[in-house]
Amino acid sequence: YEARASANGCHYDNLNLIQKAGSYYLRAVAKESDKNELHRGLARLYLDRNMPQLASHETSLLLDIKQDAANYALAAHNFALMGNKNKSNQYLE
């Protein structure tokens, strides 16, 4: 999914692929719930599908696993998209 989206320059090229990717991520997370990359991918997918609440949930799980600059930036981005500027700024500090 991510390779295709990057190659085409657009995450919305084929919504069916996004839905399939979501089901694959969910299966993978169920098997390996402590994998940082899986939660980040799922959070990004939810952002692509305009599902910020689900993205926020995945981001919080992501930060429980690994607190690094990339994960804080994703959390800040997500809260900014939801219009929560104060929460977004907290993650950027």
Phi and psi in radians as a Rosetta constraint file:
Dihedral C 1 N 2 CA 2 C 2 CIRCULARHARMONIC -1.148 0.35
Dihedral N 2 CA 2 C 2 N 3 CIRCULARHARMONIC -0.682 0.35
Dihedral C 2 N 3 CA 3 C 3 CIRCULARHARMONIC -1.114 0.35
Dihedral N 3 CA 3 C 3 N 4 CIRCULARHARMONIC -0.757 0.35
Dihedral C 3 N 4 CA 4 C 4 CIRCULARHARMONIC -1.150 0.35
Dihedral N 4 CA 4 C 4 N 5 CIRCULARHARMONIC -0.737 0.35
Dihedral C 4 N 5 CA 5 C 5 CIRCULARHARMONIC -1.112 0.35
Dihedral N 5 CA 5 C 5 N 6 CIRCULARHARMONIC -0.744 0.35
Dihedral C 5 N 6 CA 6 C 6 CIRCULARHARMONIC -1.168 0.35
Dihedral N 6 CA 6 C 6 N 7 CIRCULARHARMONIC -0.694 0.35
Dihedral C 6 N 7 CA 7 C 7 CIRCULARHARMONIC -1.155 0.35
Dihedral N 7 CA 7 C 7 N 8 CIRCULARHARMONIC -0.660 0.35
Dihedral C 7 N 8 CA 8 C 8 CIRCULARHARMONIC -1.532 0.35
Dihedral N 8 CA 8 C 8 N 9 CIRCULARHARMONIC -0.195 0.35
Dihedral C 8 N 9 CA 9 C 9 CIRCULARHARMONIC 1.256 0.35
Dihedral N 9 CA 9 C 9 N 10 CIRCULARHARMONIC 0.250 0.35
Dihedral C 9 N 10 CA 10 C 10 CIRCULARHARMONIC -2.667 0.35
Dihedral N 10 CA 10 C 10 N 11 CIRCULARHARMONIC 2.191 0.35
Dihedral C 10 N 11 CA 11 C 11 CIRCULARHARMONIC -1.350 0.35
Dihedral N 11 CA 11 C 11 N 12 CIRCULARHARMONIC -0.236 0.35
Dihedral C 11 N 12 CA 12 C 12 CIRCULARHARMONIC -1.799 0.35
Dihedral N 12 CA 12 C 12 N 13 CIRCULARHARMONIC 0.304 0.35
Dihedral C 12 N 13 CA 13 C 13 CIRCULARHARMONIC -1.018 0.35
Dihedral N 13 CA 13 C 13 N 14 CIRCULARHARMONIC -0.723 0.35
Dihedral C 13 N 14 CA 14 C 14 CIRCULARHARMONIC -2.556 0.35
Dihedral N 14 CA 14 C 14 N 15 CIRCULARHARMONIC 1.795 0.35
Dihedral C 14 N 15 CA 15 C 15 CIRCULARHARMONIC -1.092 0.35
Dihedral N 15 CA 15 C 15 N 16 CIRCULARHARMONIC -0.484 0.35
Dihedral C 15 N 16 CA 16 C 16 CIRCULARHARMONIC -1.092 0.35
Dihedral N 16 CA 16 C 16 N 17 CIRCULARHARMONIC -0.678 0.35
Dihedral C 16 N 17 CA 17 C 17 CIRCULARHARMONIC -1.129 0.35
Dihedral N 17 CA 17 C 17 N 18 CIRCULARHARMONIC -0.647 0.35
Dihedral C 17 N 18 CA 18 C 18 CIRCULARHARMONIC -1.131 0.35
Dihedral N 18 CA 18 C 18 N 19 CIRCULARHARMONIC -0.732 0.35
Dihedral C 18 N 19 CA 19 C 19 CIRCULARHARMONIC -1.132 0.35
Dihedral N 19 CA 19 C 19 N 20 CIRCULARHARMONIC -0.731 0.35
Dihedral C 19 N 20 CA 20 C 20 CIRCULARHARMONIC -1.101 0.35
Dihedral N 20 CA 20 C 20 N 21 CIRCULARHARMONIC -0.763 0.35
Dihedral C 20 N 21 CA 21 C 21 CIRCULARHARMONIC -1.049 0.35
Dihedral N 21 CA 21 C 21 N 22 CIRCULARHARMONIC -0.701 0.35
Dihedral C 21 N 22 CA 22 C 22 CIRCULARHARMONIC -1.045 0.35
Dihedral N 22 CA 22 C 22 N 23 CIRCULARHARMONIC -0.748 0.35
Dihedral C 22 N 23 CA 23 C 23 CIRCULARHARMONIC -1.180 0.35
Dihedral N 23 CA 23 C 23 N 24 CIRCULARHARMONIC -0.625 0.35
Dihedral C 23 N 24 CA 24 C 24 CIRCULARHARMONIC -1.176 0.35
Dihedral N 24 CA 24 C 24 N 25 CIRCULARHARMONIC -0.747 0.35
Dihedral C 24 N 25 CA 25 C 25 CIRCULARHARMONIC -1.061 0.35
Dihedral N 25 CA 25 C 25 N 26 CIRCULARHARMONIC -0.774 0.35
Dihedral C 25 N 26 CA 26 C 26 CIRCULARHARMONIC -1.086 0.35
Dihedral N 26 CA 26 C 26 N 27 CIRCULARHARMONIC -0.700 0.35
Dihedral C 26 N 27 CA 27 C 27 CIRCULARHARMONIC -1.126 0.35
Dihedral N 27 CA 27 C 27 N 28 CIRCULARHARMONIC -0.747 0.35
Dihedral C 27 N 28 CA 28 C 28 CIRCULARHARMONIC -1.162 0.35
Dihedral N 28 CA 28 C 28 N 29 CIRCULARHARMONIC -0.721 0.35
Dihedral C 28 N 29 CA 29 C 29 CIRCULARHARMONIC -1.114 0.35
Dihedral N 29 CA 29 C 29 N 30 CIRCULARHARMONIC -0.642 0.35
Dihedral C 29 N 30 CA 30 C 30 CIRCULARHARMONIC -1.091 0.35
Dihedral N 30 CA 30 C 30 N 31 CIRCULARHARMONIC -0.566 0.35
Dihedral C 30 N 31 CA 31 C 31 CIRCULARHARMONIC -1.510 0.35
Dihedral N 31 CA 31 C 31 N 32 CIRCULARHARMONIC -0.608 0.35
Dihedral C 31 N 32 CA 32 C 32 CIRCULARHARMONIC -2.360 0.35
Dihedral N 32 CA 32 C 32 N 33 CIRCULARHARMONIC 1.270 0.35
Dihedral C 32 N 33 CA 33 C 33 CIRCULARHARMONIC -1.216 0.35
Dihedral N 33 CA 33 C 33 N 34 CIRCULARHARMONIC -0.198 0.35
Dihedral C 33 N 34 CA 34 C 34 CIRCULARHARMONIC -1.705 0.35
Dihedral N 34 CA 34 C 34 N 35 CIRCULARHARMONIC 0.204 0.35
Dihedral C 34 N 35 CA 35 C 35 CIRCULARHARMONIC -1.531 0.35
Dihedral N 35 CA 35 C 35 N 36 CIRCULARHARMONIC 1.965 0.35
Dihedral C 35 N 36 CA 36 C 36 CIRCULARHARMONIC -0.930 0.35
Dihedral N 36 CA 36 C 36 N 37 CIRCULARHARMONIC -0.818 0.35
Dihedral C 36 N 37 CA 37 C 37 CIRCULARHARMONIC -1.091 0.35
Dihedral N 37 CA 37 C 37 N 38 CIRCULARHARMONIC -0.623 0.35
Dihedral C 37 N 38 CA 38 C 38 CIRCULARHARMONIC -1.175 0.35
Dihedral N 38 CA 38 C 38 N 39 CIRCULARHARMONIC -0.775 0.35
Dihedral C 38 N 39 CA 39 C 39 CIRCULARHARMONIC -1.173 0.35
Dihedral N 39 CA 39 C 39 N 40 CIRCULARHARMONIC -0.657 0.35
Dihedral C 39 N 40 CA 40 C 40 CIRCULARHARMONIC -1.120 0.35
Dihedral N 40 CA 40 C 40 N 41 CIRCULARHARMONIC -0.784 0.35
Dihedral C 40 N 41 CA 41 C 41 CIRCULARHARMONIC -1.078 0.35
Dihedral N 41 CA 41 C 41 N 42 CIRCULARHARMONIC -0.737 0.35
Dihedral C 41 N 42 CA 42 C 42 CIRCULARHARMONIC -1.176 0.35
Dihedral N 42 CA 42 C 42 N 43 CIRCULARHARMONIC -0.699 0.35
Dihedral C 42 N 43 CA 43 C 43 CIRCULARHARMONIC -1.086 0.35
Dihedral N 43 CA 43 C 43 N 44 CIRCULARHARMONIC -0.764 0.35
Dihedral C 43 N 44 CA 44 C 44 CIRCULARHARMONIC -1.121 0.35
Dihedral N 44 CA 44 C 44 N 45 CIRCULARHARMONIC -0.679 0.35
Dihedral C 44 N 45 CA 45 C 45 CIRCULARHARMONIC -1.100 0.35
Dihedral N 45 CA 45 C 45 N 46 CIRCULARHARMONIC -0.759 0.35
Dihedral C 45 N 46 CA 46 C 46 CIRCULARHARMONIC -1.101 0.35
Dihedral N 46 CA 46 C 46 N 47 CIRCULARHARMONIC -0.645 0.35
Dihedral C 46 N 47 CA 47 C 47 CIRCULARHARMONIC -1.122 0.35
Dihedral N 47 CA 47 C 47 N 48 CIRCULARHARMONIC -0.709 0.35
Dihedral C 47 N 48 CA 48 C 48 CIRCULARHARMONIC -1.086 0.35
Dihedral N 48 CA 48 C 48 N 49 CIRCULARHARMONIC -0.560 0.35
Dihedral C 48 N 49 CA 49 C 49 CIRCULARHARMONIC -1.605 0.35
Dihedral N 49 CA 49 C 49 N 50 CIRCULARHARMONIC 0.173 0.35
Dihedral C 49 N 50 CA 50 C 50 CIRCULARHARMONIC 1.027 0.35
Dihedral N 50 CA 50 C 50 N 51 CIRCULARHARMONIC 0.849 0.35
Dihedral C 50 N 51 CA 51 C 51 CIRCULARHARMONIC -2.149 0.35
Dihedral N 51 CA 51 C 51 N 52 CIRCULARHARMONIC 1.201 0.35
Dihedral C 51 N 52 CA 52 C 52 CIRCULARHARMONIC -1.130 0.35
Dihedral N 52 CA 52 C 52 N 53 CIRCULARHARMONIC -0.515 0.35
Dihedral C 52 N 53 CA 53 C 53 CIRCULARHARMONIC -1.158 0.35
Dihedral N 53 CA 53 C 53 N 54 CIRCULARHARMONIC -0.751 0.35
Dihedral C 53 N 54 CA 54 C 54 CIRCULARHARMONIC -1.180 0.35
Dihedral N 54 CA 54 C 54 N 55 CIRCULARHARMONIC -0.654 0.35
Dihedral C 54 N 55 CA 55 C 55 CIRCULARHARMONIC -1.092 0.35
Dihedral N 55 CA 55 C 55 N 56 CIRCULARHARMONIC -0.695 0.35
Dihedral C 55 N 56 CA 56 C 56 CIRCULARHARMONIC -1.097 0.35
Dihedral N 56 CA 56 C 56 N 57 CIRCULARHARMONIC -0.724 0.35
Dihedral C 56 N 57 CA 57 C 57 CIRCULARHARMONIC -1.080 0.35
Dihedral N 57 CA 57 C 57 N 58 CIRCULARHARMONIC -0.833 0.35
Dihedral C 57 N 58 CA 58 C 58 CIRCULARHARMONIC -1.113 0.35
Dihedral N 58 CA 58 C 58 N 59 CIRCULARHARMONIC -0.643 0.35
Dihedral C 58 N 59 CA 59 C 59 CIRCULARHARMONIC -1.150 0.35
Dihedral N 59 CA 59 C 59 N 60 CIRCULARHARMONIC -0.670 0.35
Dihedral C 59 N 60 CA 60 C 60 CIRCULARHARMONIC -1.151 0.35
Dihedral N 60 CA 60 C 60 N 61 CIRCULARHARMONIC -0.667 0.35
Dihedral C 60 N 61 CA 61 C 61 CIRCULARHARMONIC -1.124 0.35
Dihedral N 61 CA 61 C 61 N 62 CIRCULARHARMONIC -0.708 0.35
Dihedral C 61 N 62 CA 62 C 62 CIRCULARHARMONIC -1.038 0.35
Dihedral N 62 CA 62 C 62 N 63 CIRCULARHARMONIC -0.777 0.35
Dihedral C 62 N 63 CA 63 C 63 CIRCULARHARMONIC -1.236 0.35
Dihedral N 63 CA 63 C 63 N 64 CIRCULARHARMONIC -0.458 0.35
Dihedral C 63 N 64 CA 64 C 64 CIRCULARHARMONIC -1.162 0.35
Dihedral N 64 CA 64 C 64 N 65 CIRCULARHARMONIC -0.571 0.35
Dihedral C 64 N 65 CA 65 C 65 CIRCULARHARMONIC -1.419 0.35
Dihedral N 65 CA 65 C 65 N 66 CIRCULARHARMONIC -0.821 0.35
Dihedral C 65 N 66 CA 66 C 66 CIRCULARHARMONIC -2.590 0.35
Dihedral N 66 CA 66 C 66 N 67 CIRCULARHARMONIC 2.098 0.35
Dihedral C 66 N 67 CA 67 C 67 CIRCULARHARMONIC -1.744 0.35
Dihedral N 67 CA 67 C 67 N 68 CIRCULARHARMONIC 1.700 0.35
Dihedral C 67 N 68 CA 68 C 68 CIRCULARHARMONIC -2.375 0.35
Dihedral N 68 CA 68 C 68 N 69 CIRCULARHARMONIC 3.037 0.35
Dihedral C 68 N 69 CA 69 C 69 CIRCULARHARMONIC -1.039 0.35
Dihedral N 69 CA 69 C 69 N 70 CIRCULARHARMONIC -0.721 0.35
Dihedral C 69 N 70 CA 70 C 70 CIRCULARHARMONIC -1.107 0.35
Dihedral N 70 CA 70 C 70 N 71 CIRCULARHARMONIC -0.712 0.35
Dihedral C 70 N 71 CA 71 C 71 CIRCULARHARMONIC -1.248 0.35
Dihedral N 71 CA 71 C 71 N 72 CIRCULARHARMONIC -0.669 0.35
Dihedral C 71 N 72 CA 72 C 72 CIRCULARHARMONIC -1.133 0.35
Dihedral N 72 CA 72 C 72 N 73 CIRCULARHARMONIC -0.680 0.35
Dihedral C 72 N 73 CA 73 C 73 CIRCULARHARMONIC -1.111 0.35
Dihedral N 73 CA 73 C 73 N 74 CIRCULARHARMONIC -0.712 0.35
Dihedral C 73 N 74 CA 74 C 74 CIRCULARHARMONIC -1.111 0.35
Dihedral N 74 CA 74 C 74 N 75 CIRCULARHARMONIC -0.742 0.35
Dihedral C 74 N 75 CA 75 C 75 CIRCULARHARMONIC -1.092 0.35
Dihedral N 75 CA 75 C 75 N 76 CIRCULARHARMONIC -0.772 0.35
Dihedral C 75 N 76 CA 76 C 76 CIRCULARHARMONIC -1.081 0.35
Dihedral N 76 CA 76 C 76 N 77 CIRCULARHARMONIC -0.753 0.35
Dihedral C 76 N 77 CA 77 C 77 CIRCULARHARMONIC -1.063 0.35
Dihedral N 77 CA 77 C 77 N 78 CIRCULARHARMONIC -0.787 0.35
Dihedral C 77 N 78 CA 78 C 78 CIRCULARHARMONIC -1.079 0.35
Dihedral N 78 CA 78 C 78 N 79 CIRCULARHARMONIC -0.825 0.35
Dihedral C 78 N 79 CA 79 C 79 CIRCULARHARMONIC -1.185 0.35
Dihedral N 79 CA 79 C 79 N 80 CIRCULARHARMONIC -0.571 0.35
Dihedral C 79 N 80 CA 80 C 80 CIRCULARHARMONIC -1.108 0.35
Dihedral N 80 CA 80 C 80 N 81 CIRCULARHARMONIC -0.714 0.35
Dihedral C 80 N 81 CA 81 C 81 CIRCULARHARMONIC -1.127 0.35
Dihedral N 81 CA 81 C 81 N 82 CIRCULARHARMONIC -0.538 0.35
Dihedral C 81 N 82 CA 82 C 82 CIRCULARHARMONIC -1.440 0.35
Dihedral N 82 CA 82 C 82 N 83 CIRCULARHARMONIC -0.033 0.35
Dihedral C 82 N 83 CA 83 C 83 CIRCULARHARMONIC 1.470 0.35
Dihedral N 83 CA 83 C 83 N 84 CIRCULARHARMONIC 0.210 0.35
Dihedral C 83 N 84 CA 84 C 84 CIRCULARHARMONIC -1.715 0.35
Dihedral N 84 CA 84 C 84 N 85 CIRCULARHARMONIC 1.391 0.35
Dihedral C 84 N 85 CA 85 C 85 CIRCULARHARMONIC -1.122 0.35
Dihedral N 85 CA 85 C 85 N 86 CIRCULARHARMONIC -0.672 0.35
Dihedral C 85 N 86 CA 86 C 86 CIRCULARHARMONIC -1.102 0.35
Dihedral N 86 CA 86 C 86 N 87 CIRCULARHARMONIC -0.807 0.35
Dihedral C 86 N 87 CA 87 C 87 CIRCULARHARMONIC -1.134 0.35
Dihedral N 87 CA 87 C 87 N 88 CIRCULARHARMONIC -0.707 0.35
Dihedral C 87 N 88 CA 88 C 88 CIRCULARHARMONIC -1.038 0.35
Dihedral N 88 CA 88 C 88 N 89 CIRCULARHARMONIC -0.807 0.35
Dihedral C 88 N 89 CA 89 C 89 CIRCULARHARMONIC -1.127 0.35
Dihedral N 89 CA 89 C 89 N 90 CIRCULARHARMONIC -0.560 0.35
Dihedral C 89 N 90 CA 90 C 90 CIRCULARHARMONIC -1.055 0.35
Dihedral N 90 CA 90 C 90 N 91 CIRCULARHARMONIC -0.709 0.35
Dihedral C 90 N 91 CA 91 C 91 CIRCULARHARMONIC -1.247 0.35
Dihedral N 91 CA 91 C 91 N 92 CIRCULARHARMONIC -0.432 0.35
Dihedral C 91 N 92 CA 92 C 92 CIRCULARHARMONIC -1.473 0.35
Dihedral N 92 CA 92 C 92 N 93 CIRCULARHARMONIC -0.247 0.35
